[in-house]
Amino acid sequence: MRILIRSTVVALSMFAFHTSAPATVQHCHHDLLQQRTCGNRVVEVVFVLDTTGSMRQLISGAKQKIWSIANEIVENDANAIVRIGLIGFRDIGDAYVTKFFDLTEDIDALYGKLLAFQAKGGGDTPESVNQALHEAVSRASWTHWGGRNIRLVFLAGDSPPHMDYPHDVKYPRSMSLARHRGITVHTLQAGRNSMTKYIWKDIARRGGGIYAQIPQSGNVQVITTPYDEQIDQLQRQLESTVIPYGDRQLRESYRRKIETRRAAASPSSSADRAEYRANKHGKREVVTGGGDLLAEIAAGTVKPDALDDRKLPQEMRAASPAEREAIIARKAKQRAAVDKTLNGLLAKRARYLKEHSLKQRKPDAFDLVIRKTIKSAF
């Protein structure tokens, strides 16, 4: 058994696994998130998106670029803990007023929520901007520690808020709360509505952020490279190396995230996702959200000789300890080989994008404005 365990550890060390600097433990005992992230910068971003019918093209572009935006964070700090939240808003009388998805490190799950957004409704100009902003500032589970942490809100829309709703918390009060909590609020105005421009500028001023005007379409440019399809196929191979480890709910969540990605992600978006995983130090999960047994073993959070039968997939429960060790070692070896090929293709893709993006990029594009703003926060 000791020989098998040793071979498993050796196999796991074959695939690239980056570790962050040792976390300091002082002042890091208040809650589980603080304990786990202490010593690393936490970067938190909440997107507040108008999801009425006029925003259809911009929402479509956001779905294409969420991983590219996440990449901007880890390109500036590979050890950062990345947490992203999402709020879609419409107005009273529409199918919903707000849809709230809290800050999470499980970007694969959040990506699925974003893909489900459909731009519909609206019609009258004002929307429930005030409610959406107040939820972003007061309801999201922002960190409340760490001088290096970055907390950002991006409000994107084309219509001003209803200032006549008596029960709304108006944006000046929400912006005051945001400044008190160390949250910076940026505004991106789609289109040219003059009232929206006036209020969006005021929100950004009060929230300590920037105001940017972008085309109604969002101007998102998707650059397809000759490597995207192959990168997508390699990601599917990586997914086949995952041994889901956790309760039934976690294993089912893993399955849904894989199905969503395969069904809806474009090759370009899928390649951006692969780049995020390659750039980010720490636990190299194939799918975010926990439950990747190989990643847990490599991180030292699970010991291969002390597995909980209840957390294993059904097909591994009947296996002997020696058979389990052999399966884990084989999967780890497969992952290392795929990662090696994948990293080479990602490097080629990065060179291609650097060469071609200069010709196609539009500085007022939704994603580029956000990436530039995130970079300036470091």
PALUMTI-18495 format. One record per residue (C-alpha): residue number from 1; x, y, z. Coordinates in Angstrom, 1 decimal, decimal comma, always signed. Layout:
PALUMTI-18495
+-----+--------+--------+--------+
! num !     c1 !     c2 !     c3 !
+-----+--------+--------+--------+
! NUM !      X !      Y !      Z !
...
+-----+--------+--------+--------+
END
This chain:
PALUMTI-18495
+-----+--------+--------+--------+
! num !     c1 !     c2 !     c3 !
+-----+--------+--------+--------+
!   1 !   +0,0 !   +0,0 !   +0,0 !
!   2 !   +2,8 !   +2,4 !   +0,8 !
!   3 !   +4,3 !   +1,9 !   -2,6 !
!   4 !   +1,0 !   +2,6 !   -4,3 !
!   5 !   +0,4 !   +5,7 !   -2,3 !
!   6 !   +3,9 !   +7,0 !   -3,1 !
!   7 !   +3,4 !   +6,3 !   -6,8 !
!   8 !   +0,1 !   +8,2 !   -6,6 !
!   9 !   +1,8 !  +11,2 !   -5,1 !
!  10 !   +4,5 !  +11,1 !   -7,8 !
!  11 !   +1,9 !  +10,9 !  -10,5 !
!  12 !   +0,0 !  +13,8 !   -9,1 !
!  13 !   +3,2 !  +15,9 !   -9,1 !
!  14 !   +3,5 !  +15,3 !  -12,8 !
!  15 !   +0,7 !  +17,7 !  -13,7 !
!  16 !   +1,4 !  +21,4 !  -13,1 !
!  17 !   +0,2 !  +22,5 !   -9,7 !
!  18 !   +1,1 !  +26,0 !   -8,5 !
!  19 !   +1,0 !  +26,9 !   -4,8 !
!  20 !   +0,7 !  +30,4 !   -3,4 !
!  21 !   +2,9 !  +31,7 !   -0,7 !
!  22 !   +2,3 !  +30,3 !   +2,7 !
!  23 !   -0,7 !  +32,0 !   +4,3 !
!  24 !   -0,1 !  +34,0 !   +7,4 !
!  25 !   -2,4 !  +33,0 !  +10,3 !
!  26 !   -2,6 !  +36,1 !  +12,3 !
!  27 !   -6,0 !  +37,9 !  +12,4 !
!  28 !   -7,4 !  +35,2 !  +10,1 !
!  29 !   -9,7 !  +33,3 !  +12,4 !
!  30 !  -13,1 !  +35,0 !  +12,2 !
!  31 !  -14,8 !  +32,8 !   +9,6 !
!  32 !  -14,0 !  +30,0 !   +7,2 !
!  33 !  -13,5 !  +32,2 !   +4,1 !
!  34 !  -11,2 !  +34,5 !   +6,0 !
!  35 !   -9,2 !  +31,6 !   +7,3 !
!  36 !   -8,8 !  +30,0 !   +3,9 !
!  37 !   -7,9 !  +33,2 !   +2,0 !
!  38 !   -5,7 !  +34,9 !   +4,6 !
!  39 !   -2,4 !  +35,8 !   +3,0 !
!  40 !   -3,9 !  +36,1 !   -0,5 !
!  41 !   -5,5 !  +39,1 !   -2,1 !
!  42 !   -9,2 !  +38,6 !   -2,6 !
!  43 !  -10,6 !  +40,2 !   -5,8 !
!  44 !  -14,4 !  +40,5 !   -5,8 !
!  45 !  -16,4 !  +41,7 !   -8,8 !
!  46 !  -20,2 !  +42,0 !   -9,0 !
!  47 !  -21,8 !  +42,7 !  -12,4 !
!  48 !  -25,1 !  +44,5 !  -12,3 !
!  49 !  -26,6 !  +44,1 !  -15,7 !
!  50 !  -29,8 !  +45,5 !  -17,3 !
!  51 !  -31,4 !  +42,5 !  -18,8 !
!  52 !  -34,3 !  +44,2 !  -20,6 !
!  53 !  -34,8 !  +43,7 !  -24,4 !
!  54 !  -32,7 !  +46,6 !  -25,6 !
!  55 !  -29,6 !  +45,0 !  -23,9 !
!  56 !  -29,7 !  +41,8 !  -26,0 !
!  57 !  -26,5 !  +42,2 !  -27,9 !
!  58 !  -24,5 !  +43,4 !  -24,8 !
!  59 !  -25,7 !  +40,4 !  -22,7 !
!  60 !  -24,7 !  +38,1 !  -25,5 !
!  61 !  -21,2 !  +39,6 !  -25,5 !
!  62 !  -20,9 !  +39,3 !  -21,7 !
!  63 !  -21,6 !  +35,6 !  -22,1 !
!  64 !  -18,7 !  +35,4 !  -24,5 !
!  65 !  -16,2 !  +37,3 !  -22,4 !
!  66 !  -16,8 !  +36,4 !  -18,7 !
!  67 !  -13,7 !  +34,1 !  -18,7 !
!  68 !  -11,6 !  +36,7 !  -20,5 !
!  69 !  -12,5 !  +39,2 !  -17,8 !
!  70 !  -11,7 !  +36,7 !  -15,0 !
!  71 !   -8,3 !  +36,2 !  -16,7 !
!  72 !   -7,5 !  +39,9 !  -16,3 !
!  73 !   -7,6 !  +39,3 !  -12,5 !
!  74 !   -5,2 !  +36,3 !  -12,4 !
!  75 !   -2,9 !  +37,9 !  -15,0 !
!  76 !   -2,3 !  +40,7 !  -12,5 !
!  77 !   -2,2 !  +38,5 !   -9,4 !
!  78 !   -2,0 !  +34,7 !  -10,1 !
!  79 !   -2,4 !  +34,0 !   -6,4 !
!  80 !   -5,6 !  +36,1 !   -6,0 !
!  81 !   -8,8 !  +34,5 !   -4,7 !
!  82 !  -11,3 !  +35,4 !   -7,4 !
!  83 !  -15,0 !  +35,8 !   -6,4 !
!  84 !  -17,6 !  +37,0 !   -8,9 !
!  85 !  -21,3 !  +37,9 !   -8,4 !
!  86 !  -24,1 !  +38,7 !  -10,8 !
!  87 !  -27,3 !  +40,7 !  -10,6 !
!  88 !  -29,7 !  +41,0 !  -13,5 !
!  89 !  -32,4 !  +43,7 !  -13,3 !
!  90 !  -35,5 !  +44,8 !  -15,1 !
!  91 !  -38,5 !  +46,6 !  -13,6 !
!  92 !  -41,7 !  +46,1 !  -11,6 !
!  93 !  -44,2 !  +44,5 !  -13,9 !
!  94 !  -41,6 !  +42,4 !  -15,8 !
!  95 !  -40,9 !  +38,7 !  -15,2 !
!  96 !  -38,6 !  +39,7 !  -12,4 !
!  97 !  -37,2 !  +42,9 !  -10,8 !
!  98 !  -33,8 !  +41,4 !   -9,9 !
!  99 !  -32,1 !  +38,1 !  -10,1 !
! 100 !  -29,3 !  +37,9 !   -7,5 !
! 101 !  -26,4 !  +35,5 !   -7,6 !
! 102 !  -24,0 !  +36,0 !   -4,7 !
! 103 !  -20,2 !  +36,3 !   -4,9 !
! 104 !  -18,6 !  +32,9 !   -5,5 !
! 105 !  -15,3 !  +31,3 !   -6,4 !
! 106 !  -17,3 !  +28,8 !   -8,5 !
! 107 !  -17,1 !  +30,7 !  -11,7 !
! 108 !  -18,3 !  +27,6 !  -13,7 !
! 109 !  -21,6 !  +27,7 !  -11,8 !
! 110 !  -21,9 !  +31,5 !  -12,2 !
! 111 !  -21,2 !  +31,1 !  -15,9 !
! 112 !  -24,2 !  +28,8 !  -16,1 !
! 113 !  -26,4 !  +31,4 !  -14,5 !
! 114 !  -25,2 !  +34,1 !  -16,9 !
! 115 !  -25,9 !  +31,8 !  -19,9 !
! 116 !  -29,5 !  +31,5 !  -18,7 !
! 117 !  -30,0 !  +35,3 !  -18,8 !
! 118 !  -32,3 !  +36,4 !  -21,6 !
! 119 !  -32,8 !  +40,0 !  -22,5 !
! 120 !  -36,5 !  +40,6 !  -22,5 !
! 121 !  -39,1 !  +43,1 !  -21,1 !
! 122 !  -38,6 !  +46,7 !  -20,5 !
! 123 !  -40,3 !  +49,2 !  -22,9 !
! 124 !  -40,5 !  +52,2 !  -20,6 !
! 125 !  -37,3 !  +54,0 !  -20,1 !
! 126 !  -36,6 !  +53,9 !  -16,3 !
! 127 !  -35,7 !  +50,6 !  -14,7 !
! 128 !  -35,1 !  +49,2 !  -11,2 !
! 129 !  -31,5 !  +50,4 !  -11,1 !
! 130 !  -31,8 !  +51,5 !   -7,5 !
! 131 !  -32,9 !  +48,1 !   -6,2 !
! 132 !  -30,1 !  +46,3 !   -8,1 !
! 133 !  -27,4 !  +48,6 !   -6,9 !
! 134 !  -28,5 !  +48,4 !   -3,3 !
! 135 !  -28,5 !  +44,6 !   -3,5 !
! 136 !  -25,0 !  +44,6 !   -5,0 !
! 137 !  -23,7 !  +46,8 !   -2,1 !
! 138 !  -25,7 !  +45,5 !   +0,9 !
! 139 !  -26,7 !  +41,9 !   +0,0 !
! 140 !  -23,6 !  +40,5 !   -1,6 !
! 141 !  -21,2 !  +38,7 !   +0,8 !
! 142 !  -18,3 !  +41,1 !   +0,4 !
! 143 !  -15,1 !  +40,4 !   +2,4 !
! 144 !  -14,7 !  +42,9 !   +5,3 !
! 145 !  -11,0 !  +42,4 !   +5,9 !
! 146 !   -7,7 !  +42,8 !   +4,1 !
! 147 !   -6,2 !  +46,1 !   +3,0 !
! 148 !   -5,1 !  +44,6 !   -0,3 !
! 149 !   -8,5 !  +43,2 !   -1,3 !
! 150 !  -10,3 !  +44,7 !   -4,3 !
! 151 !  -14,0 !  +45,1 !   -4,3 !
! 152 !  -15,7 !  +46,3 !   -7,6 !
! 153 !  -19,2 !  +46,7 !   -8,9 !
! 154 !  -19,8 !  +47,2 !  -12,7 !
! 155 !  -23,2 !  +48,6 !  -13,5 !
! 156 !  -24,1 !  +48,3 !  -17,2 !
! 157 !  -27,3 !  +49,5 !  -18,7 !
! 158 !  -29,0 !  +52,0 !  -21,0 !
! 159 !  -31,9 !  +53,4 !  -18,8 !
! 160 !  -31,9 !  +55,6 !  -15,7 !
! 161 !  -33,4 !  +54,5 !  -12,4 !
! 162 !  -36,9 !  +55,0 !  -11,2 !
! 163 !  -36,6 !  +57,7 !   -8,6 !
! 164 !  -40,3 !  +57,6 !   -7,9 !
! 165 !  -40,5 !  +54,1 !   -6,2 !
! 166 !  -41,2 !  +55,0 !   -2,5 !
! 167 !  -39,7 !  +51,7 !   -1,1 !
! 168 !  -36,4 !  +51,8 !   -3,1 !
! 169 !  -33,2 !  +52,8 !   -1,4 !
! 170 !  -32,0 !  +55,5 !   -3,7 !
! 171 !  -28,5 !  +55,3 !   -5,3 !
! 172 !  -26,9 !  +58,2 !   -3,3 !
! 173 !  -27,5 !  +56,2 !   -0,1 !
! 174 !  -26,2 !  +53,0 !   -1,6 !
! 175 !  -23,1 !  +54,7 !   -2,9 !
! 176 !  -22,4 !  +56,1 !   +0,5 !
! 177 !  -22,6 !  +52,6 !   +1,9 !
! 178 !  -20,3 !  +51,3 !   -0,8 !
! 179 !  -17,6 !  +53,9 !   +0,0 !
! 180 !  -17,9 !  +53,0 !   +3,7 !
! 181 !  -17,4 !  +49,3 !   +2,8 !
! 182 !  -14,5 !  +49,9 !   +0,4 !
! 183 !  -16,5 !  +49,0 !   -2,7 !
! 184 !  -15,8 !  +50,9 !   -5,9 !
! 185 !  -18,7 !  +51,3 !   -8,3 !
! 186 !  -18,1 !  +51,8 !  -12,0 !
! 187 !  -20,8 !  +52,6 !  -14,6 !
! 188 !  -20,9 !  +51,6 !  -18,3 !
! 189 !  -23,7 !  +53,4 !  -20,2 !
! 190 !  -24,9 !  +51,5 !  -23,3 !
! 191 !  -26,3 !  +54,0 !  -25,8 !
! 192 !  -26,7 !  +57,7 !  -25,6 !
! 193 !  -29,7 !  +58,5 !  -23,3 !
! 194 !  -29,0 !  +61,9 !  -21,8 !
! 195 !  -30,7 !  +61,2 !  -18,5 !
! 196 !  -28,9 !  +57,9 !  -18,1 !
! 197 !  -25,6 !  +59,7 !  -18,8 !
! 198 !  -26,2 !  +62,3 !  -16,1 !
! 199 !  -27,1 !  +59,7 !  -13,5 !
! 200 !  -24,5 !  +57,1 !  -14,5 !
! 201 !  -21,8 !  +59,8 !  -14,1 !
! 202 !  -23,2 !  +60,7 !  -10,7 !
! 203 !  -23,3 !  +57,1 !   -9,6 !
! 204 !  -19,6 !  +56,7 !  -10,6 !
! 205 !  -18,6 !  +59,9 !   -8,9 !
! 206 !  -20,3 !  +59,0 !   -5,7 !
! 207 !  -19,0 !  +55,4 !   -5,9 !
! 208 !  -15,4 !  +56,4 !   -6,5 !
! 209 !  -15,4 !  +54,7 !   -9,9 !
! 210 !  -15,2 !  +55,6 !  -13,6 !
! 211 !  -17,9 !  +56,3 !  -16,1 !
! 212 !  -17,7 !  +55,0 !  -19,6 !
! 213 !  -20,0 !  +55,3 !  -22,6 !
! 214 !  -20,1 !  +52,2 !  -24,8 !
! 215 !  -22,1 !  +51,4 !  -27,9 !
! 216 !  -25,6 !  +49,9 !  -27,4 !
! 217 !  -24,3 !  +46,6 !  -28,8 !
! 218 !  -21,4 !  +46,4 !  -26,3 !
! 219 !  -19,0 !  +46,3 !  -29,3 !
! 220 !  -17,6 !  +42,9 !  -28,0 !
! 221 !  -15,1 !  +41,4 !  -30,5 !
! 222 !  -14,6 !  +37,7 !  -30,4 !
! 223 !  -11,4 !  +36,7 !  -32,1 !
! 224 !  -11,3 !  +33,0 !  -33,1 !
! 225 !   -7,9 !  +31,4 !  -33,3 !
! 226 !   -6,7 !  +28,3 !  -35,1 !
! 227 !   -6,1 !  +26,7 !  -31,7 !
! 228 !   -9,6 !  +27,1 !  -30,1 !
! 229 !  -11,2 !  +23,9 !  -31,3 !
! 230 !   -8,3 !  +21,7 !  -30,2 !
! 231 !   -8,1 !  +23,5 !  -26,8 !
! 232 !  -11,8 !  +22,7 !  -26,4 !
! 233 !  -11,2 !  +19,1 !  -27,2 !
! 234 !   -8,3 !  +18,9 !  -24,7 !
! 235 !  -10,6 !  +20,4 !  -22,0 !
! 236 !  -13,0 !  +17,5 !  -22,6 !
! 237 !  -10,1 !  +15,1 !  -22,1 !
! 238 !   -9,3 !  +16,9 !  -18,9 !
! 239 !  -12,9 !  +16,5 !  -17,7 !
! 240 !  -12,6 !  +12,8 !  -18,3 !
! 241 !   -9,8 !  +12,7 !  -15,7 !
! 242 !  -12,0 !  +14,1 !  -13,0 !
! 243 !  -13,0 !  +11,8 !  -10,1 !
! 244 !  -15,9 !  +13,7 !   -8,5 !
! 245 !  -15,4 !  +13,6 !   -4,7 !
! 246 !  -18,1 !  +14,9 !   -2,3 !
! 247 !  -21,7 !  +14,5 !   -1,5 !
! 248 !  -24,4 !  +13,7 !   -4,0 !
! 249 !  -25,3 !  +17,3 !   -4,5 !
! 250 !  -21,7 !  +18,3 !   -5,3 !
! 251 !  -21,3 !  +15,4 !   -7,8 !
! 252 !  -24,5 !  +16,3 !   -9,5 !
! 253 !  -23,4 !  +20,0 !   -9,6 !
! 254 !  -20,2 !  +18,9 !  -11,3 !
! 255 !  -22,2 !  +17,0 !  -14,0 !
! 256 !  -24,5 !  +20,0 !  -14,7 !
! 257 !  -21,6 !  +22,4 !  -15,1 !
! 258 !  -19,9 !  +20,1 !  -17,6 !
! 259 !  -23,1 !  +19,7 !  -19,6 !
! 260 !  -23,7 !  +23,4 !  -19,6 !
! 261 !  -20,2 !  +24,2 !  -20,8 !
! 262 !  -20,2 !  +21,6 !  -23,5 !
! 263 !  -23,6 !  +22,7 !  -24,8 !
! 264 !  -23,3 !  +26,4 !  -24,7 !
! 265 !  -19,7 !  +27,6 !  -24,6 !
! 266 !  -18,1 !  +28,8 !  -27,9 !
! 267 !  -14,6 !  +27,4 !  -28,7 !
! 268 !  -13,2 !  +30,9 !  -28,0 !
! 269 !  -14,9 !  +31,2 !  -24,6 !
! 270 !  -13,8 !  +27,7 !  -23,8 !
! 271 !  -10,2 !  +28,6 !  -24,6 !
! 272 !  -10,5 !  +31,6 !  -22,4 !
! 273 !  -11,7 !  +29,3 !  -19,6 !
! 274 !   -8,7 !  +27,0 !  -20,2 !
! 275 !   -6,4 !  +30,1 !  -20,0 !
! 276 !   -7,9 !  +31,1 !  -16,6 !
! 277 !   -7,1 !  +27,7 !  -15,2 !
! 278 !   -3,6 !  +27,8 !  -16,6 !
! 279 !   -2,8 !  +31,2 !  -15,2 !
! 280 !   -4,3 !  +30,8 !  -11,8 !
! 281 !   -2,1 !  +29,5 !   -9,0 !
! 282 !   -3,4 !  +27,3 !   -6,2 !
! 283 !   -5,7 !  +24,4 !   -6,6 !
! 284 !   -5,8 !  +23,4 !  -10,3 !
! 285 !   -9,4 !  +22,2 !  -10,5 !
! 286 !  -10,7 !  +21,2 !  -13,9 !
! 287 !  -14,1 !  +22,5 !  -12,9 !
! 288 !  -14,4 !  +25,2 !  -10,2 !
! 289 !  -16,4 !  +24,7 !   -7,1 !
! 290 !  -14,6 !  +21,8 !   -5,4 !
! 291 !  -14,9 !  +18,1 !   -5,6 !
! 292 !  -12,0 !  +17,3 !   -8,0 !
! 293 !  -10,3 !  +14,5 !   -6,2 !
! 294 !   -7,0 !  +14,8 !   -8,0 !
! 295 !   -6,8 !  +18,5 !   -7,3 !
! 296 !   -7,7 !  +17,9 !   -3,6 !
! 297 !   -5,0 !  +15,3 !   -3,2 !
! 298 !   -2,4 !  +17,5 !   -4,9 !
! 299 !   -3,4 !  +20,4 !   -2,6 !
! 300 !   -3,0 !  +18,1 !   +0,4 !
! 301 !   -6,6 !  +18,5 !   +1,5 !
! 302 !   -7,4 !  +14,9 !   +0,9 !
! 303 !   -5,2 !  +11,9 !   +1,6 !
! 304 !   -5,4 !   +9,1 !   -1,0 !
! 305 !   -5,2 !   +6,4 !   +1,7 !
! 306 !   -8,0 !   +7,9 !   +3,8 !
! 307 !  -10,8 !   +8,4 !   +1,3 !
! 308 !  -14,4 !   +8,5 !   +2,5 !
! 309 !  -16,4 !   +5,9 !   +0,6 !
! 310 !  -19,6 !   +8,0 !   +0,8 !
! 311 !  -17,9 !  +10,8 !   -1,2 !
! 312 !  -16,7 !   +8,5 !   -4,0 !
! 313 !  -18,5 !   +7,8 !   -7,3 !
! 314 !  -20,5 !   +4,6 !   -7,2 !
! 315 !  -18,1 !   +2,8 !   -9,5 !
! 316 !  -15,1 !   +3,3 !   -7,1 !
! 317 !  -16,8 !   +2,3 !   -3,9 !
! 318 !  -16,5 !   -1,4 !   -4,6 !
! 319 !  -12,9 !   -1,1 !   -5,6 !
! 320 !  -10,2 !   -2,2 !   -3,2 !
! 321 !   -7,8 !   +0,4 !   -1,8 !
! 322 !   -5,1 !   -0,9 !   -4,2 !
! 323 !   -7,4 !   -0,6 !   -7,1 !
! 324 !   -8,4 !   +3,0 !   -6,1 !
! 325 !   -4,8 !   +4,0 !   -5,9 !
! 326 !   -4,2 !   +2,6 !   -9,3 !
! 327 !   -7,1 !   +4,5 !  -10,8 !
! 328 !   -6,0 !   +7,8 !   -9,2 !
! 329 !   -2,4 !   +7,3 !  -10,5 !
! 330 !   -3,6 !   +6,5 !  -14,0 !
! 331 !   -6,0 !   +9,5 !  -14,1 !
! 332 !   -3,2 !  +11,8 !  -12,8 !
! 333 !   -0,8 !  +10,6 !  -15,4 !
! 334 !   -3,4 !  +11,2 !  -18,1 !
! 335 !   -4,1 !  +14,7 !  -16,8 !
! 336 !   -0,4 !  +15,6 !  -16,7 !
! 337 !   +0,0 !  +14,6 !  -20,4 !
! 338 !   -3,1 !  +16,6 !  -21,4 !
! 339 !   -1,9 !  +19,6 !  -19,4 !
! 340 !   +1,4 !  +19,6 !  -21,2 !
! 341 !   -0,1 !  +19,6 !  -24,6 !
! 342 !   -2,7 !  +22,2 !  -23,5 !
! 343 !   -0,1 !  +24,6 !  -22,1 !
! 344 !   +1,7 !  +24,5 !  -25,4 !
! 345 !   -1,4 !  +25,4 !  -27,4 !
! 346 !   -2,4 !  +28,1 !  -25,0 !
! 347 !   +1,0 !  +29,7 !  -25,5 !
! 348 !   +0,5 !  +29,6 !  -29,3 !
! 349 !   -3,0 !  +31,1 !  -28,9 !
! 350 !   -1,7 !  +33,9 !  -26,7 !
! 351 !   +0,9 !  +34,9 !  -29,4 !
! 352 !   -1,8 !  +34,7 !  -32,1 !
! 353 !   -4,2 !  +37,0 !  -30,1 !
! 354 !   -1,4 !  +39,5 !  -29,3 !
! 355 !   -0,7 !  +39,8 !  -33,0 !
! 356 !   -4,3 !  +39,9 !  -34,3 !
! 357 !   -6,1 !  +41,7 !  -31,5 !
! 358 !   -4,3 !  +45,0 !  -32,1 !
! 359 !   -6,1 !  +45,1 !  -35,5 !
! 360 !   -9,5 !  +44,2 !  -34,3 !
! 361 !   -9,9 !  +45,6 !  -30,8 !
! 362 !  -12,2 !  +48,5 !  -30,2 !
! 363 !  -11,3 !  +50,6 !  -27,1 !
! 364 !  -15,0 !  +51,2 !  -26,2 !
! 365 !  -15,9 !  +47,5 !  -26,1 !
! 366 !  -17,7 !  +46,3 !  -23,0 !
! 367 !  -15,1 !  +43,7 !  -22,1 !
! 368 !  -12,0 !  +45,9 !  -22,8 !
! 369 !  -13,3 !  +48,8 !  -20,7 !
! 370 !  -13,9 !  +46,3 !  -17,8 !
! 371 !  -10,5 !  +44,7 !  -18,2 !
! 372 !   -8,7 !  +48,1 !  -18,3 !
! 373 !  -10,6 !  +49,2 !  -15,2 !
! 374 !   -9,7 !  +46,0 !  -13,3 !
! 375 !   -6,1 !  +46,3 !  -14,2 !
! 376 !   -6,0 !  +49,9 !  -12,9 !
! 377 !   -7,3 !  +48,6 !   -9,5 !
! 378 !   -4,1 !  +46,6 !   -8,8 !
+-----+--------+--------+--------+
END
